[in-house]
Amino acid sequence: MVHRPPDSRLLSNLLQQEKEYSKSLSQVLDASNVSLASFAAYAAASPPPISQVIMTVAGSLAAADEALRKYAHGVEEWRDMMRQLKETEEEVGNIMRDREIL
């Protein structure tokens, strides 16, 4: 990979895309919670042998949601680190600019 000088636009673009991705994950989780609640209500209205199977499936789906929620949290932490990196790069750029002026 060819090394290029830092370009803050690339990092800004990455931050914007990660923000959209994080927002999409949040929307999926919200929709999933509503769907899971409806699924649990359907299970409660079903006869006993079927309701137990449906509740087992609902438990598996809830576990998948929890895993996705943890992943979304990891993405948020990643975004925070990238924001800190951007701020640090801007500070270094300002220092280098000031140094050239002096």
Summary of the structure (lengths in Angstrom):
residues: 102
radius of gyration: 22.8
end to end distance: 34.3
largest distance: 80.9
contacts: 240
relative contact order: 0.13
helix: 90%
strand: 0%
